[in-house]
Amino acid sequence: MDQSWKGRRIIQNEDQVTNFLQEQCRTMEIEMEVANFYGDEGSQTSYQEQAHFVSRSNIMIGVHGAGLNLAMFMPFDSVVIEIHLNTGVQKNSQNTIAQLGGGKYFALYGRKDSAGNLDKVKVWNSLKKAIEWWEAIQRQHIR
C-alpha cells in the first residue's frame, strides 16, 4: 500500500462509500452530487469549473487536503466535513469555514482498515449530522 502523503488519502472503497451516501440521501429526498477533482478525470476540471460546482453546494465532504479550500466559494451557512485519515490535525479548513458567515465545520477522524477501506456508516453518521444542522439553520432563516 502506498504510504506517501497522497497515498494515505486514497480510500479503496470510495465508490462503495459514495454509493452508500447517495442511497441514504435519496431516502431523505436529498440530492447528492459527487465531484472528483483529482486523478485522471479531475485533472481535466478547471479551477473555475470546480469553484462554480462548489458554489452550488451546501455541504461538502472530503478527505483532508487542499481541495477543501474550495469551501470559500460555498454559500453562507454551508457545512464542510473534513475526513482525517491518520493525518495530523491542521485547522486550515476549519479556519476557512469560520470566515464563511454562519458556516459549520465537522471533523471526522477515521481510520482505514488493513485493506484501505473506510467505515461508510461512520461517514454517513457525520453527513447526517451535517444535514440536520444545515436544515435547522434554514428553518431559522424562514422564521
Beta strands, then each sheet from edge to edge (+ up, - down):
strand 1: 59-63
strand 2: 79-85
strand 3: 104-110
sheet 1: 1+ 2+ 3+
end
